[in-house]
Amino acid sequence: MRGTMEFAHTSVLLDETIEGLKIRPDGIYVDGTLGGAGHSSCIVQRLQTGRLIGIDQDDAAIAAATKRLEPWKDRTTLVRSNYCNMEAVLNELGIDRVDGILLDLGVSSYQLDNAERGFSYKYDTALDMRMDTRQTLTARTIVNEYPEMELYRIIRDYGEDKFAKNIAKHIVSNRQKKPIETTGELNEIIKAAIPAKMREKGGHPSKRTYQAIRIACNRELEVLENSLDTFIRLLNPGGRICIITFHSLEDRIVKAAFKKNENPCTCPPEFPVCVCGKASQGKVITRKPILPSEEEMENNSRSKSAKLRIFEKI
């Protein structure tokens, strides 16, 4: 299936992101979540002597992007890695500073729609959900081995599901009889944990739990939180970082990191001058996040929860 399926992903907030990056023809830009290269193909076309570095941990994304970016391969370097390794990737390439960084934290349509990958509740397949198939932790491990309290916390915090406690309880009692192997089995367990009258509301009953397990499996929030200060440090003066989030917890992390880098001073407010010596790294360009237009939301339902935030280095 992998070979025949197109790595389809409609780039969200495309024009707004490209505009936000303020691309210079001679600049170096990093797309840390390359995917099918939707954003990257727009960046690379604006470069002359500049360079695009594309990073993705998914081998299918690298293959699709290589094909799509073929016409501009003279100014493109693609690397299979997690964006949290960006500094090491750049060091390897002999680059110490860049002019722009982009992260689109959405899961691609390819990953969701490819039954093999186990990201979606729509197909009955093995529980997997790894963005990087080289890692050992899978959704199956989380569902079958994590303690009930940890499952509850993951589903409550990452899935924002009000039935998290009951879903975790149902998972644990079912796995005691036999291991939960497939998405189909997990769907039935989640369905049984949600009151019948609530199942009709808010889409598929498994939606929030799957999102939560995927975030936990790929350590998405942890990786994001631990990377942002480094990314800002990697920017040249005037360089920008654009981040598109799809989850309130992601957005909160980005907002807090940008705010802290704009005003890192830890001195008590009554101090007449700053003595902590923590200097501002730049400015937040988006006081409020940029949201998709009505038209975009109509054309691409997956864009509805997207938020774009932009930071500029001093």
C-alpha positions in Angstrom: 0.0 0.0 0.0 2.8 2.4 0.9 4.2 2.4 -2.6 1.0 3.1 -4.4 -0.5 5.7 -2.1 0.2 9.4 -2.8 1.7 11.3 0.2 -1.2 13.7 0.2 -1.4 16.6 2.7 -3.1 19.9 2.0 -0.8 22.5 3.5 -2.6 24.5 6.1 -2.2 28.3 6.3 0.1 28.1 3.3 0.1 31.8 2.2 0.1 33.1 5.7 3.1 31.0 6.6 5.1 31.9 3.5 4.4 35.6 4.1 5.3 35.2 7.8 8.7 33.7 7.0 9.7 36.8 5.0 11.8 34.7 2.6 15.1 36.1 1.3 16.4 34.7 -2.0 19.8 34.0 -0.4 18.5 32.8 2.9 18.7 29.3 4.6 15.4 27.9 5.6 14.5 24.8 7.6 11.2 22.9 7.3 11.3 20.8 10.4 8.1 18.8 9.5 8.7 18.3 5.8 5.7 16.0 5.1 4.8 16.0 1.4 6.8 19.3 0.9 3.7 21.5 0.4 5.2 24.4 2.3 8.7 23.6 1.2 7.9 23.7 -2.5 6.7 27.2 -2.0 9.8 28.2 0.0 12.3 26.7 -2.5 10.7 28.5 -5.4 11.5 31.8 -3.8 15.2 31.0 -3.3 18.0 31.8 -5.7 21.3 31.3 -4.0 19.6 30.2 -0.7 19.0 26.7 0.6 16.2 24.7 2.0 16.8 22.0 4.6 13.9 19.6 5.0 13.6 17.3 8.0 11.1 14.5 8.6 11.2 11.3 10.7 8.9 9.5 8.3 10.6 7.7 5.5 7.5 7.9 3.3 7.5 11.7 3.7 11.2 11.9 2.7 10.5 9.8 -0.4 7.5 11.9 -1.5 9.3 15.2 -0.8 12.4 14.1 -2.8 10.1 13.5 -5.8 8.2 16.8 -5.4 11.3 18.9 -4.8 13.3 17.3 -7.7 13.2 20.4 -9.9 15.0 22.4 -7.2 17.4 19.7 -5.9 20.4 22.0 -6.4 19.1 24.1 -3.4 17.5 21.4 -1.3 18.9 19.0 1.4 16.5 16.4 2.9 17.3 14.6 6.1 15.4 11.8 7.8 15.4 12.8 11.5 13.2 14.3 14.2 13.1 18.1 14.2 14.4 18.0 17.8 17.8 17.0 16.3 17.8 20.2 14.1 20.9 21.6 15.6 22.9 18.4 15.1 21.5 18.1 11.5 22.7 21.7 10.7 26.1 21.1 12.4 26.6 18.1 10.2 25.9 20.3 7.1 28.3 23.0 8.4 25.5 25.5 9.1 25.4 27.4 12.3 22.6 29.9 11.7 19.5 30.0 9.5 17.1 32.7 8.3 13.8 30.9 9.0 12.3 27.8 10.6 8.9 26.3 9.9 7.0 23.6 11.9 3.6 22.3 10.8 2.6 20.0 13.7 -0.4 18.5 11.9 -0.5 14.8 11.0 -0.5 14.4 7.3 -3.5 12.9 5.4 -1.1 10.2 4.2 -0.4 9.1 7.7 -4.0 9.2 8.8 -5.3 7.5 5.7 -2.7 4.8 5.4 -4.3 1.8 7.1 -0.9 0.2 7.8 0.2 3.0 10.1 -2.6 2.5 12.7 -3.1 6.3 13.2 -6.8 6.2 12.3 -9.8 4.7 13.9 -11.3 4.3 10.5 -9.4 1.1 9.6 -9.1 -2.2 11.5 -5.4 -2.6 11.7 -2.5 -3.2 14.1 -2.1 -0.5 16.8 1.1 1.4 15.8 1.0 5.2 15.4 4.7 5.7 15.1 5.8 8.7 13.1 9.2 7.2 12.9 9.0 3.4 12.3 12.5 3.0 13.7 11.3 3.7 17.3 10.3 0.8 19.5 7.4 2.4 21.4 4.1 1.8 19.7 0.4 2.5 20.5 0.1 -1.2 21.3 2.7 -0.9 24.1 0.9 2.2 25.6 -2.5 0.5 25.5 -1.4 -2.8 26.9 1.4 -1.8 29.4 0.8 1.7 30.8 -0.8 1.8 34.3 -4.4 2.9 34.4 -3.6 6.3 36.0 -1.1 7.0 33.3 -3.6 6.1 30.6 -6.2 8.3 32.3 -3.7 11.3 32.4 -2.8 10.8 28.7 -6.4 10.7 27.5 -7.5 13.5 29.8 -4.6 15.9 29.0 -3.7 15.1 25.4 -7.2 14.0 24.2 -9.1 16.5 26.4 -11.8 13.8 26.7 -14.2 14.1 29.6 -14.7 10.3 29.7 -10.9 9.7 30.1 -11.3 8.0 33.4 -13.9 5.5 32.2 -12.0 4.8 28.9 -8.8 4.1 30.8 -10.7 1.8 33.2 -12.3 -0.1 30.2 -8.9 -0.5 28.5 -7.3 -2.0 31.6 -10.2 -4.4 32.3 -10.2 -5.6 28.7 -6.5 -6.1 28.4 -6.5 -8.3 31.5 -8.5 -10.9 29.5 -6.3 -10.7 26.4 -3.9 -8.1 24.8 -5.5 -5.4 22.7 -4.0 -5.8 19.3 -6.0 -3.8 16.8 -7.7 -0.4 16.2 -11.0 -2.3 15.8 -10.7 -3.8 19.3 -9.8 -0.5 20.8 -12.7 1.2 19.1 -15.2 -1.2 20.6 -13.7 -0.7 24.1 -13.8 3.1 23.8 -17.4 3.0 22.4 -18.5 0.9 25.5 -16.9 3.4 27.8 -18.8 6.4 26.5 -22.5 6.8 27.4 -24.8 6.1 24.3 -26.4 9.5 24.3 -22.9 11.2 24.1 -21.6 9.1 21.3 -23.6 11.0 18.7 -22.0 14.3 19.7 -18.6 15.6 18.6 -17.6 13.1 15.9 -16.3 9.6 16.3 -16.0 8.4 19.9 -12.4 7.3 19.4 -11.1 10.5 18.0 -9.8 12.1 21.2 -8.3 8.9 22.6 -6.4 8.2 19.3 -5.1 11.8 19.3 -3.9 11.3 22.9 -2.2 8.0 22.3 -0.5 9.4 19.1 0.9 12.4 21.1 2.2 10.1 23.8 3.6 7.6 21.4 5.6 10.2 19.6 6.4 12.4 22.6 5.1 15.3 20.6 4.6 17.8 23.4 7.9 17.0 25.1 9.8 17.2 21.8 8.2 20.6 21.0 8.8 22.1 24.5 12.4 21.0 24.5 13.2 22.4 21.0 11.8 25.9 20.9 14.6 27.8 22.7 17.2 26.1 20.5 15.3 27.0 17.4 15.3 30.7 18.3 19.0 30.5 19.1 19.7 29.0 15.7 18.1 32.1 13.9 20.1 34.9 12.3 19.0 38.4 13.4 15.8 39.2 11.6 15.2 35.5 11.1 11.7 34.1 11.8 10.2 31.0 13.2 6.6 30.0 12.1 4.8 27.3 14.0 1.4 25.8 13.0 -0.3 24.0 15.9 -3.5 21.9 15.9 -4.0 21.3 19.7 -4.5 23.7 22.6 -1.6 22.2 24.5 0.8 22.7 21.6 -0.4 26.2 21.1 0.1 27.0 24.8 3.7 25.7 24.7 4.5 27.8 21.6 2.9 30.9 23.1 4.7 30.5 26.4 8.1 29.9 24.7 7.8 32.9 22.4 6.7 35.2 25.3 9.6 34.0 27.5 12.1 34.6 24.7 10.7 38.1 24.1 10.9 39.0 27.8 13.1 36.5 29.7 13.8 38.9 32.6 13.2 37.1 36.0 13.8 40.2 38.2 11.1 41.1 40.6 8.8 43.9 39.2 9.9 46.3 41.9 13.5 46.3 40.7 14.3 49.6 39.0 16.8 47.9 36.5 17.3 44.4 35.3 20.0 42.6 37.2 19.4 39.0 36.0 21.1 39.7 32.7 18.6 37.7 30.6 18.3 39.6 27.3 15.4 39.5 25.0 15.9 37.2 22.0 13.4 38.9 19.7 9.8 39.8 19.4 6.5 38.0 19.0 5.0 39.0 15.6 1.6 37.4 16.3 0.0 38.8 19.5 -3.0 36.6 18.6 -2.5 33.5 16.5 -3.3 33.7 12.7 -6.3 31.4 12.0 -7.4 29.9 8.7 -9.9 31.8 6.6 -13.6 30.7 6.4 -12.8 29.5 2.8 -9.9 27.4 3.9 -11.9 25.8 6.7 -14.6 25.0 4.2 -12.2 23.4 1.7 -10.1 21.6 4.3 -11.9 20.5 7.5 -8.5 19.4 9.0 -7.5 23.1 9.1 -10.2 24.1 11.6 -8.1 23.8 14.7 -4.9 25.3 13.1 -3.2 28.3 14.7 0.0 30.0 13.3 2.3 31.9 15.6 5.4 33.8 14.5 8.5 35.0 16.3 11.3 37.2 15.0 14.9 37.1 16.3 16.6 40.4 17.2 
